[in-house]
Amino acid sequence: MTAKLSEVNKSISLARLIPVLILYFVWGSTYLAIRIVVREGSGFPPFAAASSRFLAAGTLIIVWGVLAKRRMKPNRDELLTMALAGVLMLALGNGMVNWAEQRTDSGLAALLVAAVPIWTILIEAAQDRNLPSVLLAGSILVGFGGIALLAVPGMIQGEPAEVLSILALLLAGFTWALGSARQSRRPVSLDPIISSGYQMLFGGVGLILFSALNREPFPAPRTDAWLAWGYLVVFGSITAFTAYVIALKTLPIQLVMTYTYINPVIAVLLGWLILGETITWWTVGGTALVLLGVAGVFRERRRKS
């Protein structure tokens, strides 16, 4: 009887992990797709690319929700949570990644954003007014040391625009963590798929404003940019972002954030294989320290649990 219960619990756990597995592999490839969409000559300005992607995906999800007769009306607090999450994670977080990848390799972008769990633990510690343990403090320092190694070559040798791109990627990780922490602590009662649709619409509207303020030209994308944009809409947004919202609602945030282990590795390999992006010793050393710092953060969380 005990063995049977164990098997049932194991199967339930595996089923609940499906959204995280989607994040592992799909989001790792989106950095490559974004690079193709926004690189010079592609025809997609960065904020226009991101806004059109999220507005298209969000609209499709909302239309599906209406046709499927799902509950669509959030209360005031839920609306505020989804609006903040959409602006922080998609308009600011993903928008900055799109903007930065005009000049930055897709692999480096993924590695700098991989520090999201470190930002998350700092935000939660500030919210709970808890001082980090020695292990946690050491892990955070190691992680930021890895970020410094990754950023140094661009900071020293890069043009001012490249330096700004690196800073934008660090900001992207922080705002993504801020939006994730908000959702994790104030989950909405709507279907997670509907919630993700609303967040995409809020993020898309914010990105339209960024595009207008940046005076971006009207998009005239090439075929490869269109294909990459379509991949981002279907897989990066509808599939993976919805999986992320589901995971935040059904799993501990520290487990959800483990996707940051896998995404950089996949992004670096795809960037090297398809776009010929270079992998240097700075990349290897920085990657090792970032992942070591993230591992320390998760180990401390498990110890407390």
ROTI-583660 format. One record per residue (C-alpha): residue number from 0; residue in one letter; x, y, z. Coordinates in nm, 3 decimals, padded with zeros to 5 digits. Layout:
N
ATOM, NUM, A, X, Y, Z $
...
% end
This chain:
305
ATOM, 0, M, 00.000, 00.000, 00.000 $
ATOM, 1, T, 00.282, 00.240, 00.094 $
ATOM, 2, A, 00.462, 00.161, -00.232 $
ATOM, 3, K, 00.148, 00.234, -00.431 $
ATOM, 4, L, 00.099, 00.568, -00.256 $
ATOM, 5, S, 00.463, 00.652, -00.323 $
ATOM, 6, E, 00.416, 00.577, -00.693 $
ATOM, 7, V, 00.105, 00.796, -00.707 $
ATOM, 8, N, 00.283, 01.085, -00.534 $
ATOM, 9, K, 00.576, 01.045, -00.768 $
ATOM, 10, S, 00.353, 01.057, -01.078 $
ATOM, 11, I, 00.175, 01.367, -00.944 $
ATOM, 12, S, 00.509, 01.538, -00.883 $
ATOM, 13, L, 00.628, 01.461, -01.234 $
ATOM, 14, A, 00.306, 01.598, -01.382 $
ATOM, 15, R, 00.341, 01.919, -01.182 $
ATOM, 16, L, 00.698, 01.958, -01.307 $
ATOM, 17, I, 00.594, 01.973, -01.675 $
ATOM, 18, P, 00.570, 02.356, -01.677 $
ATOM, 19, V, 00.923, 02.382, -01.536 $
ATOM, 20, L, 01.055, 02.138, -01.797 $
ATOM, 21, I, 00.900, 02.357, -02.069 $
ATOM, 22, L, 01.083, 02.657, -01.921 $
ATOM, 23, Y, 01.413, 02.468, -01.920 $
ATOM, 24, F, 01.422, 02.409, -02.292 $
ATOM, 25, V, 01.195, 02.665, -02.457 $
ATOM, 26, W, 01.317, 02.977, -02.280 $
ATOM, 27, G, 01.678, 02.876, -02.338 $
ATOM, 28, S, 01.614, 02.902, -02.712 $
ATOM, 29, T, 01.428, 03.234, -02.700 $
ATOM, 30, Y, 01.748, 03.434, -02.651 $
ATOM, 31, L, 01.865, 03.312, -02.991 $
ATOM, 32, A, 01.526, 03.397, -03.145 $
ATOM, 33, I, 01.532, 03.747, -02.995 $
ATOM, 34, R, 01.882, 03.805, -03.132 $
ATOM, 35, I, 01.764, 03.710, -03.481 $
ATOM, 36, V, 01.458, 03.933, -03.451 $
ATOM, 37, V, 01.638, 04.251, -03.339 $
ATOM, 38, R, 01.988, 04.229, -03.486 $
ATOM, 39, E, 02.093, 04.502, -03.726 $
ATOM, 40, G, 01.920, 04.479, -04.063 $
ATOM, 41, S, 01.645, 04.245, -03.942 $
ATOM, 42, G, 01.378, 04.513, -03.970 $
ATOM, 43, F, 01.229, 04.469, -03.620 $
ATOM, 44, P, 01.302, 04.752, -03.373 $
ATOM, 45, P, 01.342, 04.599, -03.025 $
ATOM, 46, F, 01.041, 04.743, -02.843 $
ATOM, 47, A, 00.813, 04.707, -03.145 $
ATOM, 48, A, 00.918, 04.342, -03.175 $
ATOM, 49, A, 00.841, 04.273, -02.810 $
ATOM, 50, S, 00.514, 04.469, -02.801 $
ATOM, 51, S, 00.373, 04.303, -03.114 $
ATOM, 52, R, 00.478, 03.962, -02.982 $
ATOM, 53, F, 00.301, 04.002, -02.648 $
ATOM, 54, L, -00.006, 04.176, -02.785 $
ATOM, 55, A, -00.053, 03.899, -03.042 $
ATOM, 56, A, -00.004, 03.620, -02.787 $
ATOM, 57, G, -00.214, 03.790, -02.520 $
ATOM, 58, T, -00.500, 03.857, -02.760 $
ATOM, 59, L, -00.504, 03.494, -02.876 $
ATOM, 60, I, -00.517, 03.372, -02.516 $
ATOM, 61, I, -00.798, 03.611, -02.416 $
ATOM, 62, V, -01.004, 03.518, -02.722 $
ATOM, 63, W, -00.955, 03.150, -02.638 $
ATOM, 64, G, -01.064, 03.219, -02.279 $
ATOM, 65, V, -01.384, 03.389, -02.393 $
ATOM, 66, L, -01.467, 03.108, -02.636 $
ATOM, 67, A, -01.391, 02.846, -02.371 $
ATOM, 68, K, -01.615, 03.036, -02.127 $
ATOM, 69, R, -01.343, 03.071, -01.864 $
ATOM, 70, R, -01.380, 03.325, -01.586 $
ATOM, 71, M, -01.236, 03.645, -01.732 $
ATOM, 72, K, -01.313, 03.918, -01.478 $
ATOM, 73, P, -01.043, 03.975, -01.213 $
ATOM, 74, N, -01.099, 04.167, -00.894 $
ATOM, 75, R, -00.916, 04.491, -00.826 $
ATOM, 76, D, -00.622, 04.336, -00.640 $
ATOM, 77, E, -00.577, 04.067, -00.906 $
ATOM, 78, L, -00.585, 04.329, -01.181 $
ATOM, 79, L, -00.314, 04.527, -01.001 $
ATOM, 80, T, -00.099, 04.215, -00.956 $
ATOM, 81, M, -00.126, 04.122, -01.324 $
ATOM, 82, A, -00.062, 04.479, -01.438 $
ATOM, 83, L, 00.250, 04.513, -01.221 $
ATOM, 84, A, 00.379, 04.171, -01.325 $
ATOM, 85, G, 00.321, 04.248, -01.693 $
ATOM, 86, V, 00.500, 04.582, -01.675 $
ATOM, 87, L, 00.789, 04.461, -01.457 $
ATOM, 88, M, 00.853, 04.126, -01.626 $
ATOM, 89, L, 00.755, 04.186, -01.988 $
ATOM, 90, A, 00.768, 04.559, -02.060 $
ATOM, 91, L, 01.081, 04.627, -01.853 $
ATOM, 92, G, 01.240, 04.283, -01.820 $
ATOM, 93, N, 01.189, 04.137, -02.166 $
ATOM, 94, G, 01.193, 04.483, -02.326 $
ATOM, 95, M, 01.543, 04.548, -02.192 $
ATOM, 96, V, 01.659, 04.207, -02.317 $
ATOM, 97, N, 01.530, 04.290, -02.666 $
ATOM, 98, W, 01.696, 04.630, -02.660 $
ATOM, 99, A, 02.028, 04.492, -02.530 $
ATOM, 100, E, 02.048, 04.204, -02.779 $
ATOM, 101, Q, 02.085, 04.449, -03.066 $
ATOM, 102, R, 02.451, 04.473, -02.959 $
ATOM, 103, T, 02.501, 04.182, -02.719 $
ATOM, 104, D, 02.544, 03.811, -02.790 $
ATOM, 105, S, 02.241, 03.600, -02.704 $
ATOM, 106, G, 02.451, 03.374, -02.479 $
ATOM, 107, L, 02.585, 03.666, -02.273 $
ATOM, 108, A, 02.231, 03.804, -02.237 $
ATOM, 109, A, 02.109, 03.471, -02.099 $
ATOM, 110, L, 02.402, 03.447, -01.857 $
ATOM, 111, L, 02.348, 03.794, -01.713 $
ATOM, 112, V, 01.974, 03.733, -01.673 $
ATOM, 113, A, 02.054, 03.401, -01.503 $
ATOM, 114, A, 02.108, 03.592, -01.179 $
ATOM, 115, V, 01.728, 03.623, -01.136 $
ATOM, 116, P, 01.721, 03.382, -00.834 $
ATOM, 117, I, 01.984, 03.595, -00.659 $
ATOM, 118, W, 01.778, 03.910, -00.717 $
ATOM, 119, T, 01.469, 03.720, -00.600 $
ATOM, 120, I, 01.624, 03.613, -00.269 $
ATOM, 121, L, 01.741, 03.969, -00.203 $
ATOM, 122, I, 01.392, 04.106, -00.274 $
ATOM, 123, E, 01.230, 03.847, -00.047 $
ATOM, 124, A, 01.483, 03.914, 00.229 $
ATOM, 125, A, 01.404, 04.287, 00.207 $
ATOM, 126, Q, 01.029, 04.218, 00.216 $
ATOM, 127, D, 01.060, 03.984, 00.515 $
ATOM, 128, R, 01.326, 04.202, 00.682 $
ATOM, 129, N, 01.550, 03.901, 00.732 $
ATOM, 130, L, 01.929, 03.915, 00.726 $
ATOM, 131, P, 02.084, 03.648, 00.500 $
ATOM, 132, S, 02.278, 03.362, 00.655 $
ATOM, 133, V, 02.652, 03.328, 00.601 $
ATOM, 134, L, 02.596, 03.067, 00.327 $
ATOM, 135, L, 02.338, 03.283, 00.154 $
ATOM, 136, A, 02.550, 03.597, 00.174 $
ATOM, 137, G, 02.849, 03.406, 00.036 $
ATOM, 138, S, 02.638, 03.261, -00.247 $
ATOM, 139, I, 02.511, 03.607, -00.340 $
ATOM, 140, L, 02.867, 03.745, -00.348 $
ATOM, 141, V, 02.987, 03.454, -00.562 $
ATOM, 142, G, 02.696, 03.502, -00.803 $
ATOM, 143, F, 02.761, 03.872, -00.842 $
ATOM, 144, G, 03.130, 03.794, -00.885 $
ATOM, 145, G, 03.032, 03.581, -01.184 $
ATOM, 146, I, 02.823, 03.866, -01.323 $
ATOM, 147, A, 03.125, 04.095, -01.288 $
ATOM, 148, L, 03.344, 03.847, -01.481 $
ATOM, 149, L, 03.087, 03.827, -01.760 $
ATOM, 150, A, 03.052, 04.205, -01.778 $
ATOM, 151, V, 03.418, 04.307, -01.752 $
ATOM, 152, P, 03.522, 04.250, -02.117 $
ATOM, 153, G, 03.227, 04.450, -02.248 $
ATOM, 154, M, 03.275, 04.723, -01.988 $
ATOM, 155, I, 03.646, 04.763, -02.067 $
ATOM, 156, Q, 03.655, 04.716, -02.444 $
ATOM, 157, G, 03.299, 04.796, -02.546 $
ATOM, 158, E, 03.149, 05.113, -02.684 $
ATOM, 159, P, 02.920, 05.317, -02.455 $
ATOM, 160, A, 02.616, 05.154, -02.620 $
ATOM, 161, E, 02.751, 04.808, -02.533 $
ATOM, 162, V, 02.809, 04.912, -02.172 $
ATOM, 163, L, 02.450, 05.037, -02.156 $
ATOM, 164, S, 02.333, 04.704, -02.297 $
ATOM, 165, I, 02.503, 04.516, -02.014 $
ATOM, 166, L, 02.345, 04.747, -01.757 $
ATOM, 167, A, 02.006, 04.698, -01.926 $
ATOM, 168, L, 02.040, 04.319, -01.893 $
ATOM, 169, L, 02.115, 04.353, -01.521 $
ATOM, 170, L, 01.807, 04.574, -01.486 $
ATOM, 171, A, 01.604, 04.315, -01.680 $
ATOM, 172, G, 01.695, 04.042, -01.431 $
ATOM, 173, F, 01.603, 04.262, -01.135 $
ATOM, 174, T, 01.264, 04.371, -01.270 $
ATOM, 175, W, 01.181, 04.012, -01.371 $
ATOM, 176, A, 01.258, 03.897, -01.017 $
ATOM, 177, L, 01.044, 04.179, -00.875 $
ATOM, 178, G, 00.745, 04.078, -01.088 $
ATOM, 179, S, 00.793, 03.711, -01.005 $
ATOM, 180, A, 00.804, 03.780, -00.631 $
ATOM, 181, R, 00.483, 03.983, -00.656 $
ATOM, 182, Q, 00.302, 03.699, -00.835 $
ATOM, 183, S, 00.434, 03.433, -00.601 $
ATOM, 184, R, 00.312, 03.620, -00.292 $
ATOM, 185, R, -00.017, 03.742, -00.437 $
ATOM, 186, P, -00.140, 03.470, -00.676 $
ATOM, 187, V, -00.460, 03.544, -00.865 $
ATOM, 188, S, -00.758, 03.310, -00.867 $
ATOM, 189, L, -00.804, 03.329, -01.243 $
ATOM, 190, D, -00.697, 03.040, -01.464 $
ATOM, 191, P, -00.316, 03.078, -01.500 $
ATOM, 192, I, -00.353, 03.078, -01.879 $
ATOM, 193, I, -00.594, 03.374, -01.860 $
ATOM, 194, S, -00.364, 03.547, -01.612 $
ATOM, 195, S, -00.070, 03.512, -01.850 $
ATOM, 196, G, -00.281, 03.659, -02.130 $
ATOM, 197, Y, -00.367, 03.967, -01.926 $
ATOM, 198, Q, -00.002, 04.011, -01.826 $
ATOM, 199, M, 00.105, 03.996, -02.190 $
ATOM, 200, L, -00.149, 04.264, -02.282 $
ATOM, 201, F, -00.031, 04.492, -02.002 $
ATOM, 202, G, 00.331, 04.431, -02.098 $
ATOM, 203, G, 00.255, 04.489, -02.466 $
ATOM, 204, V, 00.089, 04.825, -02.394 $
ATOM, 205, G, 00.390, 04.931, -02.187 $
ATOM, 206, L, 00.624, 04.832, -02.470 $
ATOM, 207, I, 00.420, 05.038, -02.718 $
ATOM, 208, L, 00.490, 05.342, -02.500 $
ATOM, 209, F, 00.861, 05.257, -02.492 $
ATOM, 210, S, 00.860, 05.219, -02.870 $
ATOM, 211, A, 00.693, 05.558, -02.914 $
ATOM, 212, L, 00.932, 05.730, -02.671 $
ATOM, 213, N, 01.227, 05.573, -02.855 $
ATOM, 214, R, 01.080, 05.689, -03.191 $
ATOM, 215, E, 01.125, 05.347, -03.346 $
ATOM, 216, P, 01.062, 05.317, -03.721 $
ATOM, 217, F, 00.780, 05.103, -03.859 $
ATOM, 218, P, 00.896, 04.737, -03.877 $
ATOM, 219, A, 01.003, 04.594, -04.212 $
ATOM, 220, P, 01.129, 04.248, -04.108 $
ATOM, 221, R, 01.308, 03.990, -04.320 $
ATOM, 222, T, 01.186, 03.633, -04.354 $
ATOM, 223, D, 01.418, 03.495, -04.085 $
ATOM, 224, A, 01.306, 03.768, -03.845 $
ATOM, 225, W, 00.940, 03.684, -03.912 $
ATOM, 226, L, 01.006, 03.316, -03.843 $
ATOM, 227, A, 01.187, 03.394, -03.520 $
ATOM, 228, W, 00.908, 03.634, -03.418 $
ATOM, 229, G, 00.648, 03.363, -03.479 $
ATOM, 230, Y, 00.848, 03.120, -03.268 $
ATOM, 231, L, 00.855, 03.375, -02.985 $
ATOM, 232, V, 00.479, 03.428, -03.005 $
ATOM, 233, V, 00.381, 03.060, -03.008 $
ATOM, 234, F, 00.651, 02.902, -02.794 $
ATOM, 235, G, 00.821, 03.182, -02.601 $
ATOM, 236, S, 00.498, 03.360, -02.503 $
ATOM, 237, I, 00.186, 03.142, -02.529 $
ATOM, 238, T, 00.355, 02.816, -02.428 $
ATOM, 239, A, 00.645, 02.906, -02.201 $
ATOM, 240, F, 00.519, 03.221, -02.028 $
ATOM, 241, T, 00.189, 03.048, -01.952 $
ATOM, 242, A, 00.389, 02.755, -01.813 $
ATOM, 243, Y, 00.580, 03.003, -01.596 $
ATOM, 244, V, 00.261, 03.154, -01.452 $
ATOM, 245, I, 00.125, 02.803, -01.383 $
ATOM, 246, A, 00.451, 02.703, -01.214 $
ATOM, 247, L, 00.454, 03.014, -00.993 $
ATOM, 248, K, 00.100, 02.933, -00.881 $
ATOM, 249, T, 00.150, 02.561, -00.816 $
ATOM, 250, L, 00.516, 02.518, -00.717 $
ATOM, 251, P, 00.761, 02.685, -00.474 $
ATOM, 252, I, 00.933, 02.981, -00.638 $
ATOM, 253, Q, 01.278, 02.838, -00.559 $
ATOM, 254, L, 01.193, 02.530, -00.767 $
ATOM, 255, V, 01.054, 02.739, -01.050 $
ATOM, 256, M, 01.371, 02.949, -01.063 $
ATOM, 257, T, 01.585, 02.642, -01.133 $
ATOM, 258, Y, 01.517, 02.709, -01.502 $
ATOM, 259, T, 01.799, 02.965, -01.474 $
ATOM, 260, Y, 02.047, 02.674, -01.452 $
ATOM, 261, I, 01.950, 02.535, -01.790 $
ATOM, 262, N, 01.860, 02.842, -01.997 $
ATOM, 263, P, 02.210, 02.996, -02.013 $
ATOM, 264, V, 02.371, 02.669, -02.117 $
ATOM, 265, I, 02.121, 02.618, -02.400 $
ATOM, 266, A, 02.145, 02.984, -02.505 $
ATOM, 267, V, 02.526, 02.981, -02.516 $
ATOM, 268, L, 02.537, 02.656, -02.716 $
ATOM, 269, L, 02.274, 02.773, -02.966 $
ATOM, 270, G, 02.444, 03.111, -03.008 $
ATOM, 271, W, 02.775, 02.936, -03.073 $
ATOM, 272, L, 02.632, 02.676, -03.311 $
ATOM, 273, I, 02.396, 02.896, -03.515 $
ATOM, 274, L, 02.531, 03.252, -03.491 $
ATOM, 275, G, 02.899, 03.179, -03.432 $
ATOM, 276, E, 02.909, 03.365, -03.101 $
ATOM, 277, T, 03.241, 03.326, -02.921 $
ATOM, 278, I, 03.287, 03.141, -02.592 $
ATOM, 279, T, 03.584, 03.285, -02.397 $
ATOM, 280, W, 03.745, 03.202, -02.065 $
ATOM, 281, W, 03.562, 03.505, -01.925 $
ATOM, 282, T, 03.239, 03.335, -02.031 $
ATOM, 283, V, 03.334, 03.000, -01.875 $
ATOM, 284, G, 03.454, 03.152, -01.547 $
ATOM, 285, G, 03.160, 03.388, -01.514 $
ATOM, 286, T, 02.912, 03.112, -01.594 $
ATOM, 287, A, 03.062, 02.883, -01.330 $
ATOM, 288, L, 03.044, 03.150, -01.059 $
ATOM, 289, V, 02.689, 03.257, -01.145 $
ATOM, 290, L, 02.561, 02.899, -01.139 $
ATOM, 291, L, 02.756, 02.829, -00.819 $
ATOM, 292, G, 02.595, 03.131, -00.656 $
ATOM, 293, V, 02.250, 03.024, -00.772 $
ATOM, 294, A, 02.316, 02.672, -00.641 $
ATOM, 295, G, 02.406, 02.816, -00.300 $
ATOM, 296, V, 02.083, 03.016, -00.295 $
ATOM, 297, F, 01.876, 02.706, -00.366 $
ATOM, 298, R, 02.068, 02.499, -00.110 $
ATOM, 299, E, 01.992, 02.757, 00.159 $
ATOM, 300, R, 01.625, 02.758, 00.063 $
ATOM, 301, R, 01.609, 02.378, 00.086 $
ATOM, 302, R, 01.780, 02.386, 00.428 $
ATOM, 303, K, 01.520, 02.630, 00.561 $
ATOM, 304, S, 01.236, 02.425, 00.411 $
% end
